[in-house]
Each structure stands twice: as structure tokens, then as C-alpha cells.
């Protein structure tokens, strides 16, 4: 479901965004230094505030989501994954944010060692199209934590 190319693409996007935000911050830092040397107090204060706002806003809005998604992809590709055979029950209609990444909650039913069924929640990546599943379909899920790394019908 995920490939190394997906991870490298996300990391390239993240680097480009760091470059844009960093160059804007570097320009503003240059203005701060200039205003400090020329002793223009109002310009120093305003530029420092704008620099902080650009840095915080730029990171939170443009870089952090990609960083979180890159962590998820790295864990799905290289992290400790587990496998489970289960029966599909339902999927949430609206995505929810977990650890900075949007997922659809997917409920499945498993059986424990005593043969008793129990419901289990997995998270399906909202960036990937959800497969056409019917309630009762048997699935083989590869997952990291609760995030689905691969899903196949049995």
C-alpha cells in the first residue's frame, strides 16, 4: 500500500516547504539585524514579532502536517508491524485527526484465544481511497500501532 517513493516524495515536499519558510525567516532576520545596527527600535520590535509569527505559523500550517505524515509512513514501511485476520464491520464517515494525521476509523471483529469475538479499531489513512468492503468481509491487516499499513481480503 505504501512505497519508499511515497516517503521520499513527502520528504522532498517537506524540504521545499522548509526552504520557503526558512528563506522568509532569513529575510526577516536580516531586517532585524539591519534595524539593530541602525537602532530603529520600532522596526526591530515589529520585525521580530513578524519573524516569530511567520516561523510559528509556517511550521504549524505547512511543515508539521508533512512531518507527521512522514513519521507515519516511515513507521508503516520500517517500523514494527503486526498482522491480524479479522472480519470487517464498518468505517467512519468523517476522518479524525490522530497524531497530526487524518484517518478514518475502521471497526473490525477479531476472536481472542478462547474464541470470543471482540471489536477492534484501526485507522485507515484518509489520503488513500478506502476499498469497497462489505460488512462481514474477511480481511488480513498489517498494522503499526493502530494504523493500517496493508490490507487484503482473504
N, C-alpha and C positions, 0 to 999 in steps of 0.2 A: 504494500500500500504506500509506503514511503521509500524514497531512494536517497542516496548520497547527493544526487543532483538537486533534490528539493532542499536539503540542508545547505549546500553551497550557494544556492540561489538566495535563500533567506539571509545568509551571512553577507553576501555581496550587497544586498539591499540595505542591510544594517550598516555596513561600512560607508555606503553612499550617503545615507542619512547622517551618520556621524560627521562626514566631510562637510555637508551643508551646514549643519548646526555649529560645528566647530569653526568653520570659516566666518560665520556671522559673529560668533563669540570672540574670535580673534580680532575681527574688525572693531568690535565694541571695546575690547581690551586696549586696542591701540588708541582709541579715542580717550579712554580713561587715563592712559599714560600721558598722552598729549595734554589733557586738561590738568593733570597733576603737575606737569612741568611748567605749564603756563599759569598755574594757580587760579584756575577758573572753577571755583568751588561748586557753583550751581551745576555746571556741566559735568563735573566729576560725580556729584551725587546722582543726578538724573541718569547718566550713562551706566553707573554701577547698578542702579535699580533695574534698568532695562536689560543689562547683561545678565543679572540673576534671573529675571523673568524669562528671558529667551532660553537660558540654559535649563531651567526647571521645566518650562512649557515644552521646549523642544524634546527633551528626554522623555517626559511623560507621554506626550502625544505621538511622537514619531519613532522613537528608538526603543522604548521599553516594550511595546507590544511585539515587535520583531525579536527582541532579545528573549522574551518569554517563550515565543513560538520556537525559536532556535533551541532553547533548552529542552522543550518538549520533543522536538524532532530528534535531537541528539539522544535523549533517553529512549525514545522508541526504536532508534536504529542501533544504539550501542549499549544501552542500559540493561539491567537485569529484567528480562521478560519472563512471564509465566504463561501457561496455556490452560484453557478451560473448555470443556464441552458443556453446552447448555442449550436451553430452549428459549427462543426469542419471545418476549411478552409485548413490549411497547417501546416507543421513543417519544420524548417530549416534543411538543410543537415549537417551543421557543428555546433558543440557545441560552445558556447561562455561562457566566464567567467564572472559571476556576483557575487559580494561579496565574491570572492575567491572560488566559487563552479562552476563547469561546468554544463551548462544547454543547452537544445535545446529550441529555441524559437518556441512557438506554437501559431498560429493565429486562433482565433475563432471569430464568429459573434454573437453578442447579440442584443437585442432590448431594447431601453430605455422605459420610462414610456409612451411616446407618440406613441410608436410602430415603431419608426425609427431604422433601423439596424445600428450598428457601429461595427468596428473591434476592437478586444482586444487582447493583447499579454500576454501569460502566459509562464512560464518557466518550462520545464519538466526536471527532474533530469537525467543527462547523464549516471549515474551509473545504472539506471533501463532501462530495454528494453522498447522501445516505442510500444504501442499496434497497431495492424493492424486496422487503421481507414481509411475510405474513405471520401473524401470531401462531406459534406452535412450530415454526421452522427450527430445525436443529442446527446449531452453529458451533464452529470451532473458533475460539477467540484467543489471540495472542495479545497480551496486555502488559503494560508497565504501570505500576500503581493501579489506578482505575481507568487509565487512558488506553483505548483500543489502538494497538499497533498494527494488527492484521485481523481480518475476519473472513471466514469461508463457511459456506453451507456444507453440512455433512450429508 
